[in-house]
């Protein structure tokens, strides 16, 4: 996996971590005067942060699974099958 692809995966992962921590912090601050303004509306800000965190973690997992698929040139089963065919001949 190339460096730029690892950077995408790591970037999404750390965005998810940051949004999760921000969500927890906002829930804890929700009982104060400042935090109450953001939490007691039609759509609380902590829910938006939690949704962003979930999407970031899913994107990181998707990037990891897509970028770590082996190509046909690197597939060890193809190399193994040609070795066995050569041994049988």
Backbone as XML, in Angstrom:
<?xml version="1.0"?>
<chain id="A" units="angstrom">
  <residue number="1" name="UNK">
    <atom name="N" x="0.846" y="-1.161" z="0.000"/>
    <atom name="CA" x="0.000" y="0.000" z="0.000"/>
    <atom name="C" x="0.899" y="1.234" z="0.000"/>
  </residue>
  <residue number="2" name="UNK">
    <atom name="N" x="0.621" y="2.180" z="-0.863"/>
    <atom name="CA" x="1.475" y="3.353" z="-0.985"/>
    <atom name="C" x="1.265" y="4.315" z="0.185"/>
  </residue>
  <residue number="3" name="UNK">
    <atom name="N" x="2.172" y="5.251" z="0.298"/>
    <atom name="CA" x="2.132" y="6.204" z="1.401"/>
    <atom name="C" x="0.908" y="7.097" z="1.329"/>
  </residue>
  <residue number="4" name="UNK">
    <atom name="N" x="0.554" y="7.549" z="0.144"/>
    <atom name="CA" x="-0.613" y="8.435" z="0.029"/>
    <atom name="C" x="-1.895" y="7.706" z="0.406"/>
  </residue>
  <residue number="5" name="UNK">
    <atom name="N" x="-1.987" y="6.453" z="0.082"/>
    <atom name="CA" x="-3.180" y="5.679" z="0.449"/>
    <atom name="C" x="-3.238" y="5.448" z="1.950"/>
  </residue>
  <residue number="6" name="UNK">
    <atom name="N" x="-2.085" y="5.197" z="2.563"/>
    <atom name="CA" x="-2.065" y="5.073" z="4.027"/>
    <atom name="C" x="-2.435" y="6.384" z="4.691"/>
  </residue>
  <residue number="7" name="UNK">
    <atom name="N" x="-2.042" y="7.505" z="4.079"/>
    <atom name="CA" x="-2.386" y="8.813" z="4.636"/>
    <atom name="C" x="-3.895" y="9.040" z="4.614"/>
  </residue>
  <residue number="8" name="UNK">
    <atom name="N" x="-4.572" y="8.614" z="3.546"/>
    <atom name="CA" x="-6.025" y="8.743" z="3.500"/>
    <atom name="C" x="-6.672" y="7.936" z="4.612"/>
  </residue>
  <residue number="9" name="UNK">
    <atom name="N" x="-6.243" y="6.696" z="4.778"/>
    <atom name="CA" x="-6.813" y="5.836" z="5.809"/>
    <atom name="C" x="-6.559" y="6.417" z="7.192"/>
  </residue>
  <residue number="10" name="UNK">
    <atom name="N" x="-5.337" y="6.827" z="7.440"/>
    <atom name="CA" x="-5.009" y="7.406" z="8.737"/>
    <atom name="C" x="-5.743" y="8.724" z="8.964"/>
  </residue>
  <residue number="11" name="UNK">
    <atom name="N" x="-5.886" y="9.518" z="7.921"/>
    <atom name="CA" x="-6.600" y="10.790" z="8.047"/>
    <atom name="C" x="-8.052" y="10.588" z="8.440"/>
  </residue>
  <residue number="12" name="UNK">
    <atom name="N" x="-8.732" y="9.674" z="7.758"/>
    <atom name="CA" x="-10.125" y="9.396" z="8.112"/>
    <atom name="C" x="-10.238" y="8.837" z="9.526"/>
  </residue>
  <residue number="13" name="UNK">
    <atom name="N" x="-9.294" y="7.986" z="9.901"/>
    <atom name="CA" x="-9.321" y="7.412" z="11.245"/>
    <atom name="C" x="-9.196" y="8.502" z="12.305"/>
  </residue>
  <residue number="14" name="UNK">
    <atom name="N" x="-8.253" y="9.408" z="12.130"/>
    <atom name="CA" x="-8.046" y="10.449" z="13.137"/>
    <atom name="C" x="-9.151" y="11.487" z="13.130"/>
  </residue>
  <residue number="15" name="UNK">
    <atom name="N" x="-9.781" y="11.707" z="11.995"/>
    <atom name="CA" x="-10.974" y="12.562" z="11.968"/>
    <atom name="C" x="-12.075" y="11.910" z="12.798"/>
  </residue>
  <residue number="16" name="UNK">
    <atom name="N" x="-12.238" y="10.613" z="12.661"/>
    <atom name="CA" x="-13.231" y="9.886" z="13.459"/>
    <atom name="C" x="-12.937" y="9.955" z="14.941"/>
  </residue>
  <residue number="17" name="UNK">
    <atom name="N" x="-11.674" y="9.821" z="15.300"/>
    <atom name="CA" x="-11.294" y="9.906" z="16.708"/>
    <atom name="C" x="-11.584" y="11.305" z="17.253"/>
  </residue>
  <residue number="18" name="UNK">
    <atom name="N" x="-11.209" y="12.329" z="16.489"/>
    <atom name="CA" x="-11.429" y="13.708" z="16.936"/>
    <atom name="C" x="-12.919" y="14.013" z="17.073"/>
  </residue>
  <residue number="19" name="UNK">
    <atom name="N" x="-13.733" y="13.555" z="16.129"/>
    <atom name="CA" x="-15.171" y="13.801" z="16.210"/>
    <atom name="C" x="-15.804" y="13.054" z="17.376"/>
  </residue>
  <residue number="20" name="UNK">
    <atom name="N" x="-15.312" y="11.859" z="17.660"/>
    <atom name="CA" x="-15.828" y="11.103" z="18.802"/>
    <atom name="C" x="-15.502" y="11.813" z="20.109"/>
  </residue>
  <residue number="21" name="UNK">
    <atom name="N" x="-14.277" y="12.277" z="20.243"/>
    <atom name="CA" x="-13.900" y="13.002" z="21.461"/>
    <atom name="C" x="-14.674" y="14.311" z="21.589"/>
  </residue>
  <residue number="22" name="UNK">
    <atom name="N" x="-14.881" y="15.003" z="20.476"/>
    <atom name="CA" x="-15.665" y="16.239" z="20.508"/>
    <atom name="C" x="-17.113" y="15.959" z="20.892"/>
  </residue>
  <residue number="23" name="UNK">
    <atom name="N" x="-17.650" y="14.862" z="20.403"/>
    <atom name="CA" x="-19.018" y="14.476" z="20.749"/>
    <atom name="C" x="-19.138" y="14.204" z="22.240"/>
  </residue>
  <residue number="24" name="UNK">
    <atom name="N" x="-18.211" y="13.429" z="22.791"/>
    <atom name="CA" x="-18.228" y="13.151" z="24.234"/>
    <atom name="C" x="-18.077" y="14.429" z="25.046"/>
  </residue>
  <residue number="25" name="UNK">
    <atom name="N" x="-17.180" y="15.302" z="24.620"/>
    <atom name="CA" x="-16.972" y="16.560" z="25.337"/>
    <atom name="C" x="-18.230" y="17.412" z="25.301"/>
  </residue>
  <residue number="26" name="UNK">
    <atom name="N" x="-18.898" y="17.467" z="24.169"/>
    <atom name="CA" x="-20.104" y="18.278" z="24.057"/>
    <atom name="C" x="-21.248" y="17.696" z="24.889"/>
  </residue>
  <residue number="27" name="UNK">
    <atom name="N" x="-21.330" y="16.385" z="24.965"/>
    <atom name="CA" x="-22.349" y="15.765" z="25.808"/>
    <atom name="C" x="-22.082" y="16.088" z="27.269"/>
  </residue>
  <residue number="28" name="UNK">
    <atom name="N" x="-20.816" y="16.041" z="27.677"/>
    <atom name="CA" x="-20.486" y="16.366" z="29.071"/>
    <atom name="C" x="-20.719" y="17.844" z="29.388"/>
  </residue>
  <residue number="29" name="UNK">
    <atom name="N" x="-20.485" y="18.705" z="28.416"/>
    <atom name="CA" x="-20.662" y="20.145" z="28.618"/>
    <atom name="C" x="-22.127" y="20.537" z="28.408"/>
  </residue>
  <residue number="30" name="UNK">
    <atom name="N" x="-22.955" y="19.624" z="27.958"/>
    <atom name="CA" x="-24.355" y="19.917" z="27.652"/>
    <atom name="C" x="-25.162" y="20.437" z="28.816"/>
  </residue>
  <residue number="31" name="UNK">
    <atom name="N" x="-24.725" y="20.214" z="30.042"/>
    <atom name="CA" x="-25.457" y="20.700" z="31.214"/>
    <atom name="C" x="-25.059" y="22.117" z="31.610"/>
  </residue>
  <residue number="32" name="UNK">
    <atom name="N" x="-24.103" y="22.694" z="30.928"/>
    <atom name="CA" x="-23.699" y="24.069" z="31.230"/>
    <atom name="C" x="-24.482" y="25.035" z="30.341"/>
  </residue>
  <residue number="33" name="UNK">
    <atom name="N" x="-24.378" y="26.315" z="30.654"/>
    <atom name="CA" x="-25.097" y="27.332" z="29.888"/>
    <atom name="C" x="-24.647" y="27.371" z="28.426"/>
  </residue>
  <residue number="34" name="UNK">
    <atom name="N" x="-23.351" y="27.266" z="28.187"/>
    <atom name="CA" x="-22.829" y="27.314" z="26.820"/>
    <atom name="C" x="-23.205" y="26.062" z="26.032"/>
  </residue>
  <residue number="35" name="UNK">
    <atom name="N" x="-23.020" y="24.906" z="26.631"/>
    <atom name="CA" x="-23.305" y="23.653" z="25.937"/>
    <atom name="C" x="-24.782" y="23.408" z="25.719"/>
  </residue>
  <residue number="36" name="UNK">
    <atom name="N" x="-25.617" y="23.944" z="26.604"/>
    <atom name="CA" x="-27.057" y="23.741" z="26.491"/>
    <atom name="C" x="-27.592" y="24.329" z="25.198"/>
  </residue>
  <residue number="37" name="UNK">
    <atom name="N" x="-27.029" y="25.428" z="24.754"/>
    <atom name="CA" x="-27.480" y="26.082" z="23.524"/>
    <atom name="C" x="-27.315" y="25.179" z="22.305"/>
  </residue>
  <residue number="38" name="UNK">
    <atom name="N" x="-26.260" y="24.393" z="22.308"/>
    <atom name="CA" x="-25.983" y="23.526" z="21.161"/>
    <atom name="C" x="-26.708" y="22.185" z="21.246"/>
  </residue>
  <residue number="39" name="UNK">
    <atom name="N" x="-27.046" y="21.760" z="22.438"/>
    <atom name="CA" x="-27.609" y="20.427" z="22.617"/>
    <atom name="C" x="-29.129" y="20.399" z="22.580"/>
  </residue>
  <residue number="40" name="UNK">
    <atom name="N" x="-29.800" y="21.456" z="22.944"/>
    <atom name="CA" x="-31.253" y="21.412" z="23.043"/>
    <atom name="C" x="-31.904" y="22.180" z="21.904"/>
  </residue>
  <residue number="41" name="UNK">
    <atom name="N" x="-31.635" y="21.721" z="20.719"/>
    <atom name="CA" x="-32.270" y="22.247" z="19.512"/>
    <atom name="C" x="-32.930" y="21.081" z="18.793"/>
  </residue>
  <residue number="42" name="UNK">
    <atom name="N" x="-33.411" y="21.323" z="17.626"/>
    <atom name="CA" x="-34.079" y="20.261" z="16.866"/>
    <atom name="C" x="-33.146" y="19.109" z="16.531"/>
  </residue>
  <residue number="43" name="UNK">
    <atom name="N" x="-31.901" y="19.427" z="16.230"/>
    <atom name="CA" x="-30.901" y="18.404" z="15.909"/>
    <atom name="C" x="-29.634" y="18.744" z="16.689"/>
  </residue>
  <residue number="44" name="UNK">
    <atom name="N" x="-29.385" y="18.047" z="17.790"/>
    <atom name="CA" x="-28.235" y="18.381" z="18.642"/>
    <atom name="C" x="-26.900" y="18.274" z="17.904"/>
  </residue>
  <residue number="45" name="UNK">
    <atom name="N" x="-25.993" y="19.151" z="18.255"/>
    <atom name="CA" x="-24.670" y="19.170" z="17.627"/>
    <atom name="C" x="-23.891" y="17.892" z="17.929"/>
  </residue>
  <residue number="46" name="UNK">
    <atom name="N" x="-24.093" y="17.304" z="19.094"/>
    <atom name="CA" x="-23.384" y="16.059" z="19.410"/>
    <atom name="C" x="-23.798" y="14.936" z="18.473"/>
  </residue>
  <residue number="47" name="UNK">
    <atom name="N" x="-25.048" y="14.939" z="18.024"/>
    <atom name="CA" x="-25.483" y="13.930" z="17.060"/>
    <atom name="C" x="-24.778" y="14.126" z="15.726"/>
  </residue>
  <residue number="48" name="UNK">
    <atom name="N" x="-24.633" y="15.378" z="15.317"/>
    <atom name="CA" x="-23.929" y="15.665" z="14.062"/>
    <atom name="C" x="-22.471" y="15.229" z="14.158"/>
  </residue>
  <residue number="49" name="UNK">
    <atom name="N" x="-21.834" y="15.486" z="15.292"/>
    <atom name="CA" x="-20.445" y="15.061" z="15.476"/>
    <atom name="C" x="-20.340" y="13.536" z="15.491"/>
  </residue>
  <residue number="50" name="UNK">
    <atom name="N" x="-21.291" y="12.874" z="16.134"/>
    <atom name="CA" x="-21.276" y="11.409" z="16.181"/>
    <atom name="C" x="-21.488" y="10.823" z="14.782"/>
  </residue>
  <residue number="51" name="UNK">
    <atom name="N" x="-22.402" y="11.402" z="14.012"/>
    <atom name="CA" x="-22.623" y="10.933" z="12.640"/>
    <atom name="C" x="-21.397" y="11.126" z="11.770"/>
  </residue>
  <residue number="52" name="UNK">
    <atom name="N" x="-20.722" y="12.266" z="11.938"/>
    <atom name="CA" x="-19.486" y="12.515" z="11.198"/>
    <atom name="C" x="-18.412" y="11.511" z="11.585"/>
  </residue>
  <residue number="53" name="UNK">
    <atom name="N" x="-18.338" y="11.176" z="12.871"/>
    <atom name="CA" x="-17.352" y="10.199" z="13.338"/>
    <atom name="C" x="-17.619" y="8.824" z="12.728"/>
  </residue>
  <residue number="54" name="UNK">
    <atom name="N" x="-18.878" y="8.431" z="12.707"/>
    <atom name="CA" x="-19.228" y="7.128" z="12.125"/>
    <atom name="C" x="-18.861" y="7.094" z="10.645"/>
  </residue>
  <residue number="55" name="UNK">
    <atom name="N" x="-19.196" y="8.150" z="9.919"/>
    <atom name="CA" x="-18.860" y="8.197" z="8.492"/>
    <atom name="C" x="-17.350" y="8.197" z="8.262"/>
  </residue>
  <residue number="56" name="UNK">
    <atom name="N" x="-16.600" y="8.882" z="9.125"/>
    <atom name="CA" x="-15.141" y="8.901" z="8.989"/>
    <atom name="C" x="-14.552" y="7.517" z="9.244"/>
  </residue>
  <residue number="57" name="UNK">
    <atom name="N" x="-15.056" y="6.813" z="10.259"/>
    <atom name="CA" x="-14.559" y="5.462" z="10.529"/>
    <atom name="C" x="-14.913" y="4.511" z="9.385"/>
  </residue>
  <residue number="58" name="UNK">
    <atom name="N" x="-16.117" y="4.651" z="8.830"/>
    <atom name="CA" x="-16.488" y="3.816" z="7.687"/>
    <atom name="C" x="-15.621" y="4.118" z="6.470"/>
  </residue>
  <residue number="59" name="UNK">
    <atom name="N" x="-15.325" y="5.388" z="6.245"/>
    <atom name="CA" x="-14.455" y="5.756" z="5.122"/>
    <atom name="C" x="-13.050" y="5.209" z="5.330"/>
  </residue>
  <residue number="60" name="UNK">
    <atom name="N" x="-12.549" y="5.249" z="6.562"/>
    <atom name="CA" x="-11.220" y="4.697" z="6.842"/>
    <atom name="C" x="-11.203" y="3.187" z="6.593"/>
  </residue>
  <residue number="61" name="UNK">
    <atom name="N" x="-12.254" y="2.513" z="7.019"/>
    <atom name="CA" x="-12.321" y="1.067" z="6.804"/>
    <atom name="C" x="-12.446" y="0.744" z="5.317"/>
  </residue>
  <residue number="62" name="UNK">
    <atom name="N" x="-13.230" y="1.531" z="4.598"/>
    <atom name="CA" x="-13.375" y="1.318" z="3.161"/>
    <atom name="C" x="-12.049" y="1.552" z="2.439"/>
  </residue>
  <residue number="63" name="UNK">
    <atom name="N" x="-11.359" y="2.632" z="2.788"/>
    <atom name="CA" x="-10.061" y="2.915" z="2.166"/>
    <atom name="C" x="-9.065" y="1.803" z="2.460"/>
  </residue>
  <residue number="64" name="UNK">
    <atom name="N" x="-9.081" y="1.316" z="3.681"/>
    <atom name="CA" x="-8.159" y="0.241" z="4.049"/>
    <atom name="C" x="-8.464" y="-1.028" z="3.261"/>
  </residue>
  <residue number="65" name="UNK">
    <atom name="N" x="-9.737" y="-1.366" z="3.121"/>
    <atom name="CA" x="-10.078" y="-2.599" z="2.406"/>
    <atom name="C" x="-9.833" y="-2.476" z="0.909"/>
  </residue>
  <residue number="66" name="UNK">
    <atom name="N" x="-10.108" y="-1.302" z="0.339"/>
    <atom name="CA" x="-9.906" y="-1.122" z="-1.099"/>
    <atom name="C" x="-8.427" y="-1.076" z="-1.435"/>
  </residue>
  <residue number="67" name="UNK">
    <atom name="N" x="-7.644" y="-0.366" z="-0.650"/>
    <atom name="CA" x="-6.239" y="-0.185" z="-0.956"/>
    <atom name="C" x="-5.396" y="-1.396" z="-0.586"/>
  </residue>
  <residue number="68" name="UNK">
    <atom name="N" x="-5.922" y="-2.311" z="0.209"/>
    <atom name="CA" x="-5.118" y="-3.460" z="0.595"/>
    <atom name="C" x="-5.463" y="-4.716" z="-0.202"/>
  </residue>
  <residue number="69" name="UNK">
    <atom name="N" x="-6.312" y="-4.596" z="-1.232"/>
    <atom name="CA" x="-6.605" y="-5.751" z="-2.076"/>
    <atom name="C" x="-5.349" y="-6.145" z="-2.853"/>
  </residue>
  <residue number="70" name="UNK">
    <atom name="N" x="-5.009" y="-7.422" z="-2.860"/>
    <atom name="CA" x="-3.809" y="-7.825" z="-3.609"/>
    <atom name="C" x="-4.072" y="-7.800" z="-5.110"/>
  </residue>
  <residue number="71" name="UNK">
    <atom name="N" x="-3.107" y="-7.368" z="-5.842"/>
    <atom name="CA" x="-3.239" y="-7.393" z="-7.298"/>
    <atom name="C" x="-2.891" y="-8.791" z="-7.800"/>
  </residue>
  <residue number="72" name="UNK">
    <atom name="N" x="-3.194" y="-9.043" z="-9.047"/>
    <atom name="CA" x="-2.918" y="-10.372" z="-9.606"/>
    <atom name="C" x="-1.425" y="-10.641" z="-9.678"/>
  </residue>
  <residue number="73" name="UNK">
    <atom name="N" x="-0.624" y="-9.603" z="-9.849"/>
    <atom name="CA" x="0.821" y="-9.800" z="-9.935"/>
    <atom name="C" x="1.409" y="-10.189" z="-8.584"/>
  </residue>
  <residue number="74" name="UNK">
    <atom name="N" x="0.756" y="-9.776" z="-7.512"/>
    <atom name="CA" x="1.275" y="-10.077" z="-6.178"/>
    <atom name="C" x="0.586" y="-11.281" z="-5.543"/>
  </residue>
  <residue number="75" name="UNK">
    <atom name="N" x="-0.318" y="-11.921" z="-6.258"/>
    <atom name="CA" x="-1.075" y="-13.028" z="-5.701"/>
    <atom name="C" x="-0.177" y="-14.254" z="-5.559"/>
  </residue>
  <residue number="76" name="UNK">
    <atom name="N" x="0.091" y="-14.702" z="-4.324"/>
    <atom name="CA" x="0.993" y="-15.834" z="-4.132"/>
    <atom name="C" x="0.406" y="-17.155" z="-4.621"/>
  </residue>
  <residue number="77" name="UNK">
    <atom name="N" x="-0.919" y="-17.271" z="-4.716"/>
    <atom name="CA" x="-1.499" y="-18.532" z="-5.175"/>
    <atom name="C" x="-1.193" y="-18.770" z="-6.648"/>
  </residue>
  <residue number="78" name="UNK">
    <atom name="N" x="-1.083" y="-17.684" z="-7.442"/>
    <atom name="CA" x="-0.729" y="-17.858" z="-8.850"/>
    <atom name="C" x="0.704" y="-18.357" z="-8.996"/>
  </residue>
  <residue number="79" name="UNK">
    <atom name="N" x="1.599" y="-17.836" z="-8.180"/>
    <atom name="CA" x="2.986" y="-18.282" z="-8.239"/>
    <atom name="C" x="3.100" y="-19.728" z="-7.764"/>
  </residue>
  <residue number="80" name="UNK">
    <atom name="N" x="2.346" y="-20.089" z="-6.755"/>
    <atom name="CA" x="2.389" y="-21.450" z="-6.231"/>
    <atom name="C" x="1.862" y="-22.441" z="-7.270"/>
  </residue>
  <residue number="81" name="UNK">
    <atom name="N" x="0.794" y="-22.091" z="-7.972"/>
    <atom name="CA" x="0.233" y="-23.019" z="-8.954"/>
    <atom name="C" x="1.200" y="-23.243" z="-10.117"/>
  </residue>
  <residue number="82" name="UNK">
    <atom name="N" x="1.925" y="-22.216" z="-10.538"/>
    <atom name="CA" x="2.874" y="-22.418" z="-11.629"/>
    <atom name="C" x="4.049" y="-23.270" z="-11.167"/>
  </residue>
  <residue number="83" name="UNK">
    <atom name="N" x="4.439" y="-23.161" z="-9.907"/>
    <atom name="CA" x="5.521" y="-24.011" z="-9.400"/>
    <atom name="C" x="5.097" y="-25.470" z="-9.372"/>
  </residue>
  <residue number="84" name="UNK">
    <atom name="N" x="3.845" y="-25.752" z="-8.967"/>
    <atom name="CA" x="3.368" y="-27.125" z="-8.924"/>
    <atom name="C" x="3.231" y="-27.688" z="-10.330"/>
  </residue>
  <residue number="85" name="UNK">
    <atom name="N" x="2.776" y="-26.860" z="-11.267"/>
    <atom name="CA" x="2.653" y="-27.354" z="-12.642"/>
    <atom name="C" x="4.019" y="-27.706" z="-13.211"/>
  </residue>
  <residue number="86" name="UNK">
    <atom name="N" x="5.026" y="-26.926" z="-12.874"/>
    <atom name="CA" x="6.373" y="-27.213" z="-13.354"/>
    <atom name="C" x="6.932" y="-28.474" z="-12.712"/>
  </residue>
  <residue number="87" name="UNK">
    <atom name="N" x="6.567" y="-28.742" z="-11.462"/>
    <atom name="CA" x="7.063" y="-29.933" z="-10.772"/>
    <atom name="C" x="6.405" y="-31.201" z="-11.302"/>
  </residue>
  <residue number="88" name="UNK">
    <atom name="N" x="5.152" y="-31.087" z="-11.752"/>
    <atom name="CA" x="4.447" y="-32.237" z="-12.256"/>
    <atom name="C" x="4.880" y="-32.629" z="-13.644"/>
  </residue>
  <residue number="89" name="UNK">
    <atom name="N" x="5.427" y="-31.716" z="-14.400"/>
    <atom name="CA" x="5.784" y="-32.006" z="-15.798"/>
    <atom name="C" x="6.996" y="-32.885" z="-15.903"/>
  </residue>
</chain>
